[in-house]
Amino acid sequence: MKKVYILFTLCAFIGLSSCNNDDLEPTLAQSKSVEGSITSVEDLYGIIKGAYTEMTASGWYGRDFIVNNEVRSDNCFSNGNSGRFTTQASFAYLPNNGFMFDDAYQAIAVANIVIGANVGSLSGDAAYGAHLQGQAYAIRALAHFDMLKQYGQQHVGGTLGVPYVKEFKGSDLFPSRDPIASNIADIYADLDTAFGLMDDAYFDASKEFMSKYTAKALESRVAIYFGDFPRAKTACEAVINSGLYSIIPSGSFVGSWASKGNSNSIFELAYSTTDNVGINGLAYIYRTTGGGSYGDVQVIDGVETLFEASDERGDILGYEGVMLRNIGKYPDNQGTDNVVVIRYEEIILNYAEAMFETSGDALTQLNLIATTRGATPYATVTKENILNERRKELMFEGFRFDDLVRTGQDIEKTSLQQNFLATIPYGDFRLAWPIPQGEMDANSNMVQNPGYGN
């Protein structure tokens, strides 16, 4: 692959404890062996931080991965204030945009450096080294899952997933796309390995590094997405029974978005006043903040009616003039807020859905969220109720498009504000991103998704 298998990262050099995006740019000139640069567990720590840094890029969790899944739904649209996200919101994307492709495979490459290390030969705490390798397996699983959701053919009638890369500088420089079923099996295998390798003794209270039960939390997300509800149920129970996390209490939901390492956070990506994506971040695109930001992503009029007056989640919304906005999530205009990748409330909602699909007590789980937020508790549980509660709880976090397509729904044209012209039926080729043209040109074994040529 064009960038994936020739990646050389400065983070592999001895003594580095942190990296920025520039450090992770690949180069063809591999003047020093990455493997030979790793002599201690401390080196692995520096490298794994590079993988996390890659995930913070604006093309991935820093902005685009989240926003793309909101503007392609019934939550948001692009008003074209600065010309951003109109293409994505119109489902008019072309192969000349790589979206998250390179970011994800660069993170995978860095994770594979850690996975390939012989921890027993390194100086330092070997148990911690194994814990770091567990994190690398979880990162590799999450990156491939995110790629599969965007580029896989599961919703467009095909069988192809994405290349699952398991080795740094492997022998296959021009890999074919693996089947979706193979991707799923590999994701589960990596998460199982991650859970086995990580140790509770190294639990990170900041939540900026994955911990043991992050693997089970991510497993529940994958299982819900692909409809493996017994597996989702078991994974959720592992997280819940760990006792490490809790729902943000009543009255604290809105304020929690301005703080880091909250009790509901299972894993979040670190941003600071010196290390952030700035104007390319989430806050800058969700609102204008008095005229100083892009503000292209606007909330569709009428979304506010989803929330009862007593539901504190409605306070996330606000107006800038006549424009309905996400005011409360990712509030800092300079992008210094951490981005939570997975939080405990999602696990409870995953558990509610898994219990519903396996004839368990879904009602209790669903109402744990609704009543805490001040909403009227549900009297009965339906799939529609579950998806509605997910929409209210997880709005602006990049879940809505996934929830629609994973349940086989059309992307309905419900408002004139939506950028696409008509309802997009389930199965339409536009429900999968095109493989980037640069990758198609560099890899003769790569197969393009239907509808995009090649």
URNOR-V183210 format. One record per helix or strand. SS is the DSSP state (h for helix, s for strand). FROM is the first residue (numbers start at 1). TO is the last residue. If there is no record, write none. Layout:
ss = {SS/SS}
from = {FROM/FROM}
to = {TO/TO}
This chain:
ss = {h/h/h/s/h/h/s/h/h/h/s/h/s/s/h/h/h/h/h/s/h/h/s/h/h/s/s/s/h/h/h/h/s/s/h/h}
from = {10/21/34/40/41/64/76/86/101/119/123/126/160/179/180/200/212/229/253/265/278/282/297/303/312/317/323/339/344/362/383/400/411/424/429/437}
to = {12/24/37/40/55/71/78/89/116/121/123/151/160/179/197/202/225/242/256/269/280/286/299/306/316/320/326/343/357/372/394/406/411/424/431/442}
